[in-house]
Amino acid sequence: MERIAIVSDIHGNMTAWNAVLDNIRHRGITRIFCLGDLVGKGPAPAEAVDSVRTTCEQVIRGNWDELVAVNKDNENFTWQAERLGANRLAYLANLPFSYELRLSGRAIRLVHASPKSVYHRVQPWDEMEQRMAMFDAPEEATGFGTADIVGYGDVHNAFLQHLNGKMLFNVGSVGNPLDMTQASYCIIEGENSNDVKSAFNLQFVRVPYDIEQEVRAAEQANVPFLDFYIRELRTGVYRGLQDQ
């Protein structure tokens, strides 16, 4: 039985990431896949990239990973880029868009936001047509076409839905959860069988971490839009909704 931890949206929060890594290791899981957004918002982008590069077997590209390398006019991105340096920026820019695997006879595709783009956001309450489109193949996909199971990150909102016999899940966020104030990741379990359907399991894990330690790290680093970041960590409410 294969056991794979799937993480996403670390966002430079090493306090949360280290807590999640400890939990994964405590469970004896050695395979980790990351669904992007290693950087952004948090105070430790370089440390997050270096850690993910050494601990994660597969890493795909998120929207922040792309933006920090190309956006020169926004302090959110330039602050991160300055701390990352050319080598890490090149690493992020060259990450693949998606990853595909088969477990227990099921075709599983992992993307950051959707098969359309790292910027195309899909929420669990969106129209059925939008959610069903998550199972479509990306333009650059070279493996199977329509997926049986799709896992993604981006919205920082962990959930699982069964849609017309398929499974759509969001792993939530390690470093910037916006549903509850605990780091989130998933574990998938299945057999290495390409065609024969067998038992498959998906587990959601929430990991408490020292939020105030991360707040202090952000204050010391003087991250851009510091107040918004701290409020997101403490409340789990997206900054765009905080004053509504």
LOBATI-673313 format. One line per 2 residues: number of its first residue (from 0); for each residue x, y, z of N, C-alpha, C. Coordinates in Angstrom, 3 decimals, padded with zeros to 6 digits. Each point is the difference from the previous one (the first is absolute). Example, Ala and Ser with C-alpha at 12.3 -4.5 7.8 and 13.67 -1.06 7.14 Angstrom:
residues 2
0 = 013.190/-005.690/007.800/-000.890/001.190/000.000/000.900/001.200/000.000 ~ -000.350/001.050/-000.720/000.820/001.190/000.060/-000.770/001.090/000.730
end
This chain:
residues 244
0 = 000.848/-001.195/000.000/-000.848/001.195/000.000/000.884/001.246/000.000 ~ -000.182/000.842/-001.013/000.724/001.261/-000.070/-000.682/001.031/000.896
2 = 000.809/000.784/000.705/-000.512/001.106/000.803/000.760/001.254/-000.415 ~ -000.733/001.000/-000.454/000.620/001.223/-000.493/-000.637/001.190/000.700
4 = 000.829/000.864/000.579/-000.486/001.251/000.582/-000.036/001.055/-001.099 ~ -001.116/000.715/-000.084/-000.148/001.063/-000.992/-000.182/001.323/000.734
6 = 000.900/000.926/-000.285/000.003/001.306/000.671/-000.141/001.097/-001.050 ~ -000.373/001.186/000.445/-000.100/001.121/-000.929/000.044/001.309/000.766
8 = 000.332/001.062/-000.721/-000.127/001.365/000.506/000.707/000.201/001.349 ~ 001.289/-000.228/-000.026/000.828/000.209/001.195/000.188/001.494/000.259
10 = 000.162/000.758/-001.066/000.057/001.461/000.063/001.053/000.524/000.977 ~ 001.165/-000.626/000.008/001.103/000.526/000.795/-000.219/-000.030/001.495
12 = -000.922/-000.811/000.472/-000.286/-000.134/001.433/000.723/-001.245/000.502 ~ 001.231/000.169/000.458/000.800/-001.140/000.422/-000.479/-000.586/001.332
14 = -000.650/000.795/000.822/-000.524/-000.527/001.260/-001.043/-001.078/-000.283 ~ -000.929/000.309/-000.895/-001.031/-000.979/-000.356/000.597/-001.164/-000.784
16 = 000.897/000.287/-000.928/000.583/-001.051/-000.840/000.779/-001.004/000.845 ~ 000.767/000.474/000.954/000.753/-000.923/000.860/-000.937/-000.855/000.848
18 = -001.105/000.575/000.441/-000.976/-000.777/000.771/-000.620/-001.091/-000.862 ~ -000.312/000.323/-001.254/-000.571/-000.987/-000.911/001.022/-001.089/-000.323
20 = 001.242/000.394/-000.272/001.038/-000.992/-000.272/000.179/-000.958/001.180 ~ -000.013/000.535/001.212/000.118/-000.863/001.185/-001.150/-000.990/000.060
22 = -001.212/000.447/-000.326/-001.164/-000.877/000.036/000.094/-001.084/-001.060 ~ 000.448/000.374/-001.195/000.150/-000.972/-001.086/001.035/-001.056/000.380
24 = 001.117/000.430/000.538/001.061/-000.935/000.379/-000.436/-000.899/001.153 ~ -000.760/000.559/000.930/-000.504/-000.792/001.121/-000.881/-001.143/-000.483
26 = -000.678/000.200/-001.114/-000.861/-001.028/-000.581/000.782/-000.998/-000.852 ~ 001.283/000.225/-000.163/000.827/-000.909/-000.782/-000.172/000.151/-001.501
28 = -000.528/001.142/-000.456/-000.197/000.240/-001.428/001.271/000.607/-000.578 ~ 000.466/-000.557/-001.089/001.253/000.458/-000.605/-000.198/000.703/-001.335
30 = -001.182/-000.124/-000.601/-000.270/000.652/-001.284/-000.867/001.240/000.238 ~ 000.469/001.141/-000.499/-000.727/001.260/000.155/-000.087/000.682/-001.358
32 = -001.203/000.401/-000.386/-000.226/000.775/-001.218/-000.469/001.394/000.409 ~ 000.500/001.026/-000.682/-000.377/001.385/000.304/-000.694/000.622/-001.207
34 = -001.138/000.650/000.243/-000.825/000.546/-001.073/000.189/001.495/-000.204 ~ 001.151/000.520/000.377/000.343/001.366/-000.365/-000.242/001.045/001.059
36 = 000.307/001.242/-000.372/000.001/001.158/000.897/000.883/-000.262/001.209 ~ 001.242/-000.289/-000.284/001.005/-000.147/001.046/000.234/001.338/000.677
38 = -000.151/001.080/-000.776/000.367/001.341/000.469/-001.211/000.920/-000.032 ~ 000.228/001.227/000.481/-001.055/001.010/000.003/-000.590/000.199/001.374
40 = -000.220/001.231/000.367/-000.617/000.413/001.260/000.931/-000.155/001.194 ~ 000.569/-001.191/000.210/000.763/-000.301/001.204/001.432/000.486/-000.030
42 = 000.690/-000.058/001.165/001.308/000.624/000.160/001.200/-000.824/-000.445 ~ -000.194/-001.279/-000.387/001.158/-000.867/-000.253/-000.097/-000.704/-001.350
44 = -000.064/000.740/-001.102/-000.129/-000.652/-001.304/001.201/-000.859/-000.374 ~ 001.203/000.492/000.253/001.197/-000.756/-000.375/000.087/-001.305/000.777
46 = -000.265/000.060/001.299/000.047/-001.198/000.827/-001.056/-001.009/-000.431 ~ -001.181/000.487/-000.364/-001.064/-000.899/-000.446/000.384/-000.709/-001.298
48 = 000.543/000.740/-000.955/000.411/-000.613/-001.263/001.085/-001.043/000.237 ~ 000.992/000.339/000.793/001.095/-000.947/000.254/-000.507/-001.263/000.679
50 = -000.916/000.152/000.937/-000.529/-001.163/000.710/-000.837/-000.879/-000.921 ~ -000.859/000.614/-000.794/-000.848/-000.766/-000.911/000.851/-000.745/-001.026
52 = 001.037/000.647/-000.492/000.866/-000.646/-000.999/000.647/-001.268/000.544 ~ 000.268/-000.027/001.289/000.679/-001.161/000.583/-000.952/-001.042/000.563
54 = -001.248/000.368/000.250/-000.912/-000.940/000.663/-001.121/-000.518/-000.889 ~ -000.328/000.722/-001.070/-001.155/-000.378/-000.818/000.437/-000.708/-001.276
56 = -000.623/-001.126/-000.261/000.312/-000.805/-001.185/-000.507/000.659/-001.277 ~ -001.182/000.597/000.062/-000.589/000.698/-001.141/-000.452/001.382/000.461
58 = 000.277/001.008/-000.830/-000.420/001.370/000.299/-000.559/000.596/-001.290 ~ -001.171/000.618/000.084/-000.553/000.686/-001.166/-000.088/001.495/000.286
60 = -000.261/000.766/-001.026/000.091/001.460/000.047/-001.315/000.635/000.436 ~ 000.109/000.963/000.905/-001.151/000.778/000.423/000.027/001.395/-000.581
62 = -001.052/000.771/000.212/-000.070/001.344/-000.559/001.031/000.945/000.625 ~ 000.202/-000.100/001.314/001.025/000.831/000.629/001.391/-000.390/-000.486
64 = 000.238/-001.276/-000.189/001.311/-000.459/-000.482/000.314/000.619/-001.359 ~ -001.035/000.192/-000.789/000.161/000.601/-001.326/000.140/001.515/000.100
66 = -000.821/000.607/000.828/-000.054/001.463/000.049/001.259/000.641/000.574 ~ 000.625/-000.639/000.988/001.175/000.633/000.609/001.146/000.150/-000.991
68 = -000.004/-000.814/-001.053/001.085/000.060/-000.974/-000.244/001.046/-001.081 ~ -001.240/000.428/-000.185/-000.311/000.861/-001.147/-000.595/001.348/000.387
70 = -000.560/000.135/001.194/-000.675/001.233/000.375/000.992/000.943/000.687 ~ 000.307/001.090/-000.654/001.013/000.927/000.503/-000.596/001.270/000.599
72 = -001.314/000.109/000.033/-000.640/001.260/000.373/-000.821/-000.085/001.282 ~ 000.093/-001.105/000.702/-000.825/-000.195/001.193/000.892/-000.487/001.134
74 = -000.022/000.730/001.107/000.880/-000.330/001.121/-000.243/-001.408/000.530 ~ -001.245/-000.481/-000.096/-000.284/-001.370/000.430/000.952/-000.994/-000.656
76 = 000.284/000.228/-001.286/000.805/-000.942/-000.771/001.484/000.356/000.023 ~ 000.322/001.293/-000.090/001.411/000.386/-000.032/000.690/-000.306/001.328
78 = -000.713/000.160/001.109/000.572/-000.319/001.318/000.387/-001.480/000.053 ~ -000.893/-000.846/-000.514/000.274/-001.440/-000.029/001.164/-000.313/-000.941
80 = -000.013/000.600/-001.193/001.028/-000.288/-001.000/001.391/000.374/000.486 ~ 000.108/001.099/000.705/001.303/000.429/000.507/000.588/-001.025/000.964
82 = -000.845/-000.645/000.769/000.480/-000.981/000.980/000.241/-001.374/-000.617 ~ -000.592/-000.243/-001.140/000.150/-001.298/-000.646/001.298/-000.106/-000.801
84 = 000.348/001.027/-000.721/001.188/-000.052/-000.833/-000.252/-000.708/-001.318 ~ 000.934/000.138/-000.920/-000.196/-000.465/-001.377/-000.194/-001.506/-000.095
86 = 000.763/-000.775/000.744/-000.085/-001.466/-000.108/-001.364/-000.510/000.433 ~ -000.501/000.487/001.107/-001.307/-000.463/000.488/-001.126/000.486/-000.911
88 = 000.129/001.225/-000.506/-001.018/000.502/-000.917/-000.061/-000.852/-001.257 ~ 001.161/-000.410/-000.506/000.027/-000.865/-001.183/-000.625/-001.350/000.300
90 = 000.268/-000.523/001.188/-000.600/-001.274/000.411/-001.522/000.110/000.004 ~ -000.539/001.063/000.597/-001.450/000.171/000.067/-000.601/000.168/-001.381
92 = 000.653/000.776/-000.851/-000.527/000.266/-001.335/-000.057/-001.247/-000.859 ~ 000.859/-000.967/000.287/000.083/-001.200/-000.830/-000.721/-001.214/000.589
94 = -000.751/000.208/001.070/-000.781/-001.103/000.551/-001.088/-000.415/-000.978 ~ -000.353/-001.281/-000.047/-001.059/-000.449/-000.915/-001.368/000.507/000.426
96 = -000.924/000.017/-000.960/-001.350/000.505/000.249/-000.859/-001.005/000.758 ~ 000.183/-001.282/-000.266/-000.854/-001.019/000.617/000.789/-001.294/000.165
98 = -000.593/-000.932/000.725/000.608/-001.317/000.183/-001.100/-001.052/-000.012 ~ 000.282/-001.131/-000.634/-000.982/-001.077/-000.120/000.566/-001.295/000.558
100 = -000.854/-000.787/000.621/000.382/-001.321/000.483/-001.238/-000.895/000.013 ~ 000.236/-001.291/000.142/-001.084/-000.968/000.157/000.182/-000.744/001.309
102 = -001.078/-000.111/000.735/-000.029/-000.788/001.228/-001.316/-000.751/000.052 ~ 000.052/-001.264/000.365/-001.209/-000.809/000.163/-000.914/000.070/-001.213
104 = 000.593/000.040/-001.197/-000.776/000.011/-001.229/-000.669/001.317/-000.315 ~ 000.422/001.076/000.653/-000.614/001.307/-000.207/001.022/000.977/-000.586
106 = -000.452/000.784/-000.963/000.835/001.038/-000.608/-000.099/001.260/000.851 ~ 001.123/000.391/000.589/000.036/001.135/000.925/000.834/001.118/-000.622
108 = -000.570/001.188/-000.018/000.755/001.163/-000.488/000.079/001.036/001.113 ~ 001.184/000.596/000.139/000.241/001.038/000.993/000.344/001.301/-000.725
110 = -000.702/001.073/000.347/000.268/001.320/-000.557/000.018/001.006/001.146 ~ 000.452/001.207/-000.306/-000.019/001.015/001.060/-001.384/000.614/000.158
112 = -000.553/000.528/-001.109/-001.294/000.687/000.074/-001.062/-000.679/-000.854 ~ 000.330/-000.292/-001.248/-000.915/-000.705/-000.898/000.804/-000.467/-001.205
114 = -000.570/-000.875/-000.837/000.727/-000.421/-001.197/000.122/001.105/-001.043 ~ -000.685/001.111/000.188/000.072/001.108/-000.949/001.196/000.900/000.265
116 = 000.262/000.321/001.269/001.012/001.001/000.324/000.273/-000.016/001.493 ~ 001.192/000.468/000.386/000.307/000.146/001.428/-000.767/001.168/000.609
118 = -000.672/000.780/-000.857/-000.762/001.157/000.478/-001.516/-000.217/-000.042 ~ -000.433/-001.134/-000.517/-001.430/-000.264/-000.155/-000.534/-000.640/001.280
120 = -000.689/000.781/000.794/-000.411/-000.416/001.351/-001.358/-000.696/-000.022 ~ -000.080/-001.157/000.664/-001.246/-000.766/000.082/-000.307/-000.289/001.465
122 = -001.163/000.451/000.443/-000.426/-000.192/001.377/-001.014/-001.151/000.090 ~ -000.168/-000.586/001.187/-000.916/-001.135/000.134/-001.456/000.363/-000.247
124 = -000.325/001.283/000.037/-001.380/000.432/-000.212/-000.252/000.500/-001.422 ~ 000.996/-000.098/-000.869/-000.181/000.445/-001.373/-000.980/-000.903/-000.751
126 = -000.436/000.451/-001.168/-000.949/-000.768/-000.803/000.564/-001.380/-000.336 ~ -000.895/-000.978/-000.125/000.412/-001.368/-000.290/000.870/-000.071/-001.254
128 = -000.328/000.777/-001.014/000.772/-000.021/-001.244/001.458/000.360/000.249 ~ 000.243/000.995/000.848/001.366/000.397/000.312/000.737/-001.083/000.766
130 = -000.691/-000.629/000.943/000.656/-001.046/000.798/000.258/-001.249/-000.835 ~ -000.913/-000.355/-000.891/000.219/-001.161/-000.857/001.146/000.242/-000.983
132 = 000.222/001.256/-000.390/001.103/000.320/-000.908/001.354/-000.234/000.651 ~ 000.026/-000.136/001.305/001.262/-000.294/000.697/000.563/-001.358/-000.404
134 = -000.828/-000.883/-000.527/000.462/-001.342/-000.385/000.532/-000.046/-001.437 ~ -000.116/001.121/-000.728/000.515/000.059/-001.363/001.528/-000.024/000.008
136 = 000.570/-000.408/-001.119/001.461/-000.043/-000.118/000.547/001.384/-000.318 ~ 001.094/000.406/000.637/000.672/001.242/-000.404/000.507/-000.104/-001.430
138 = 000.204/001.134/-000.630/000.469/000.003/-001.385/001.325/-000.740/-000.146 ~ 000.874/000.131/000.995/001.328/-000.599/-000.101/000.074/-001.422/000.554
140 = -001.130/-000.559/000.429/000.015/-001.352/000.571/000.435/-001.018/-001.050 ~ 000.859/-000.913/000.417/000.496/-001.022/-000.924/-000.448/-001.402/000.390
142 = -000.660/-000.149/001.137/-000.419/-001.317/000.466/-001.443/-000.270/-000.348 ~ -000.816/-000.342/001.007/-001.399/-000.297/-000.243/-000.788/001.289/-000.234
144 = -001.237/-000.148/-000.478/-000.843/001.149/-000.278/-000.778/000.422/001.234 ~ -001.299/-000.299/-000.002/-000.843/000.353/001.141/000.426/-000.793/001.238
146 = 000.105/000.683/001.126/000.438/-000.642/001.241/-001.185/-000.548/000.785 ~ 000.267/-001.021/000.810/-000.998/-000.520/000.935/000.006/000.797/001.304
148 = 001.189/000.439/000.387/000.191/000.733/001.255/000.885/001.200/-000.292 ~ -000.378/001.165/000.504/000.818/001.202/-000.139/000.217/000.612/001.380
150 = 001.265/000.296/000.295/000.351/000.708/001.216/000.653/001.322/-000.354 ~ -000.318/001.033/000.777/000.586/001.312/-000.279/000.156/000.810/001.277
152 = 000.588/001.187/-000.143/000.220/000.905/001.127/-000.675/001.330/-000.288 ~ 000.772/001.083/000.073/-000.374/001.343/-000.443/-001.014/000.710/000.877
154 = -001.148/-000.610/000.315/-001.059/000.738/000.691/000.129/-000.053/001.517 ~ 000.950/-000.768/000.525/000.272/-000.054/001.445/-001.222/-000.455/000.795
156 = -000.780/-000.861/-000.612/-001.287/-000.401/000.577/-000.162/-001.503/-000.228 ~ 000.325/-000.805/000.997/-000.009/-001.455/-000.166/-001.426/-000.527/-000.154
158 = -000.193/-000.890/-001.009/-001.310/-000.612/-000.168/000.108/-001.236/-000.879 ~ -001.047/-000.808/000.033/-000.123/-001.190/-000.840/-001.413/-000.044/-000.556
160 = -000.122/-000.225/-001.319/-001.313/-000.150/-000.629/000.020/-001.186/-000.954 ~ -001.089/-000.772/-000.006/-000.210/-001.067/-000.978/-000.962/000.533/-001.054
162 = 000.461/000.044/-001.253/-000.755/000.627/-001.076/-000.132/-000.975/-001.165 ~ -001.191/-000.523/-000.214/-000.261/-000.900/-001.128/001.009/-001.152/-000.058
164 = 000.263/-000.591/001.155/000.896/-001.149/000.055/001.469/000.353/000.055 ~ 000.321/001.284/000.033/001.387/000.433/000.097/000.237/000.669/001.351
166 = 001.275/000.218/000.331/000.355/000.565/001.293/000.828/001.262/-000.207 ~ -000.467/001.109/000.570/000.718/001.271/-000.028/000.353/000.374/001.433
168 = 001.285/000.270/000.239/000.386/000.395/001.351/000.997/001.131/-000.017 ~ -000.067/000.820/001.026/000.967/001.073/000.213/000.744/-000.282/001.281
170 = 001.317/000.079/-000.056/000.818/-000.380/001.156/000.073/001.104/001.046 ~ -000.548/001.182/-000.316/000.136/001.117/000.920/001.404/000.574/-000.055
172 = 000.352/000.795/000.979/001.287/000.691/000.017/000.800/-000.362/001.240 ~ 001.286/-000.218/-000.205/000.910/-000.195/001.135/000.204/001.319/000.736
174 = 000.397/001.051/-000.730/000.484/001.210/000.646/-000.951/001.161/000.062 ~ -001.174/-000.096/-000.647/-000.934/001.114/-000.022/-001.440/-000.518/-000.084
176 = -000.396/-000.909/000.913/-001.347/-000.575/-000.069/-001.064/001.065/000.192 ~ -001.053/-000.084/-000.826/-001.076/000.984/000.057/-001.350/-000.645/000.264
178 = 000.031/-001.161/000.669/-001.241/-000.625/000.445/000.001/-000.191/001.517 ~ 001.158/-000.314/000.539/000.210/-000.042/001.446/001.485/000.228/000.253
180 = 000.363/000.357/001.210/001.363/000.450/000.263/000.920/-001.170/000.381 ~ 000.003/-001.023/-000.832/000.930/-001.117/000.152/000.494/-000.396/-001.374
182 = 001.293/-000.353/-000.084/000.564/-000.434/-001.272/-000.742/-001.224/-000.514 ~ -000.087/-000.108/-001.328/-000.777/-001.073/-000.622/000.838/-000.752/-001.023
184 = -000.195/-001.306/-000.068/000.543/-000.810/-001.089/-000.812/-001.275/-000.110 ~ 000.263/-000.783/-001.058/-000.729/-001.242/-000.240/000.954/-001.178/-000.121
186 = -000.543/-001.176/000.224/000.710/-001.262/-000.232/-000.855/-000.840/-000.936 ~ 000.600/-000.479/-001.089/-000.701/-000.949/-000.855/000.655/-001.364/000.150
188 = -000.814/-001.039/-000.014/000.473/-001.373/000.134/-000.629/-000.855/-001.096 ~ 000.811/-000.812/-000.636/-000.529/-000.884/-001.025/001.050/-000.991/-000.458
190 = -000.421/-000.896/-000.868/000.884/-001.034/-000.526/000.588/000.435/-001.339 ~ 001.190/-000.502/-000.290/000.641/000.263/-001.283/-000.573/-000.903/-001.087
192 = -001.279/000.170/-000.273/-000.656/-000.785/-001.043/-000.553/000.958/-001.041 ~ 000.370/-000.191/-001.243/-000.382/000.943/-001.034/-001.467/-000.103/-000.405
194 = -000.509/-001.214/-000.089/-001.319/-000.189/-000.588/-001.037/-000.600/000.951 ~ 000.446/-000.718/000.997/-000.926/-000.709/000.882/-000.397/000.907/001.161
196 = -001.303/000.270/000.130/-000.482/000.816/001.106/000.167/-000.756/001.318 ~ 000.585/000.678/000.970/000.161/-000.561/001.336/-000.180/001.119/001.012
198 = 000.135/-000.320/001.279/-000.285/000.968/001.062/000.859/001.254/-000.151 ~ -000.647/001.142/000.202/000.676/001.299/-000.082/-000.475/000.842/001.167
200 = 000.921/000.763/000.575/-000.347/000.799/001.175/000.570/001.406/-000.128 ~ -000.790/000.971/000.417/000.451/001.386/000.080/-000.263/000.497/001.411
202 = 001.011/000.531/000.632/-000.114/000.472/001.384/000.421/001.459/000.081 ~ -000.786/000.799/000.714/000.354/001.391/000.266/000.621/000.104/001.387
204 = 001.084/000.758/000.083/000.702/000.157/001.274/000.113/001.486/000.323 ~ -000.354/000.381/001.221/000.202/001.368/000.469/001.058/-000.021/001.090
206 = 000.949/000.914/-000.111/001.148/000.030/000.904/000.073/001.362/000.693 ~ -000.225/000.057/001.304/000.196/001.264/000.719/001.487/000.389/-000.034
208 = 000.250/001.279/-000.046/001.390/000.472/000.069/000.021/001.305/000.778 ~ 001.183/000.479/000.341/000.147/001.198/000.822/-000.184/001.245/-000.869
210 = -001.222/000.476/-000.083/-000.308/001.158/-000.841/000.757/001.238/000.468 ~ 000.102/000.190/001.304/000.678/001.202/000.495/001.496/-000.023/-000.309
212 = 000.591/-001.175/-000.087/001.398/-000.084/-000.432/000.133/000.485/-001.447 ~ -000.958/-000.384/-000.841/000.027/000.459/-001.391/-000.292/001.494/-000.092
214 = -000.868/000.496/000.853/-000.261/001.439/000.049/001.289/000.753/000.316 ~ 000.747/-000.469/000.981/001.261/000.662/000.362/000.995/-000.043/-001.162
216 = 000.053/-001.130/-000.693/000.898/-000.112/-001.150/-000.387/000.996/-001.089 ~ -001.290/000.156/-000.233/-000.478/000.945/-001.014/000.302/001.434/000.408
218 = -000.163/000.298/001.284/000.297/001.351/000.492/001.489/000.304/-000.134 ~ 000.837/-000.949/000.339/001.446/000.211/-000.090/000.447/000.194/-001.446
220 = -000.649/-000.722/-000.908/000.344/000.117/-001.419/-000.657/001.210/-000.647 ~ -001.014/000.569/000.658/-000.751/001.143/-000.520/-000.554/-000.306/-001.394
222 = -000.756/-001.082/-000.080/-000.576/-000.401/-001.292/-000.984/001.057/-000.483 ~ -000.159/000.155/-001.305/-000.994/000.941/-000.523/-001.406/-000.369/000.481
224 = -000.802/001.025/000.219/-001.385/-000.184/000.451/-000.051/-000.894/001.250 ~ 000.866/000.347/000.934/000.190/-000.797/001.210/-001.296/-000.198/000.780
226 = -000.775/001.062/000.185/-001.216/-000.105/000.807/-000.989/-000.990/-000.610 ~ -000.134/000.037/-001.325/-000.905/-000.936/-000.661/000.464/-001.439/000.198
228 = 001.300/-000.229/-000.138/000.546/-001.347/000.163/-000.259/-000.527/001.408 ~ 000.274/000.833/001.004/-000.187/-000.425/001.395/-001.464/-000.308/000.274
230 = -000.895/000.818/-000.513/-001.425/-000.239/000.231/-000.461/-001.285/-000.680 ~ 000.537/-000.286/-001.179/-000.342/-001.265/-000.656/000.461/-001.181/000.841
232 = 001.221/000.069/000.525/000.511/-001.100/000.821/-000.850/-000.203/001.246 ~ -000.377/001.084/000.637/-000.715/-000.084/001.283/-001.481/-000.321/-000.153
234 = -000.602/000.378/-001.123/-001.453/-000.162/-000.148/-000.400/-001.021/-001.055 ~ 000.872/-000.294/-000.969/-000.374/-000.861/-001.109/-000.963/000.674/-000.950
236 = -000.073/001.326/000.017/-000.882/000.760/-000.890/000.850/000.695/-001.046 ~ -000.350/-000.211/-001.275/000.737/000.598/-001.126/000.006/001.508/000.114
238 = 001.141/000.611/-000.321/000.157/001.448/000.162/-001.031/000.803/-000.788 ~ -000.466/-000.539/-001.118/-001.017/000.697/-000.784/-001.370/000.020/000.655
240 = -000.184/-000.801/001.037/-001.286/-000.072/000.703/000.062/000.587/001.405 ~ 001.187/000.445/000.421/000.165/000.394/001.394/-000.776/001.241/000.391
242 = -000.228/000.891/-000.936/-000.676/001.248/000.331/-001.419/000.040/-000.543 ~ -000.512/-001.153/-000.401/-001.368/-000.040/-000.531/-000.998/-000.326/001.110
end
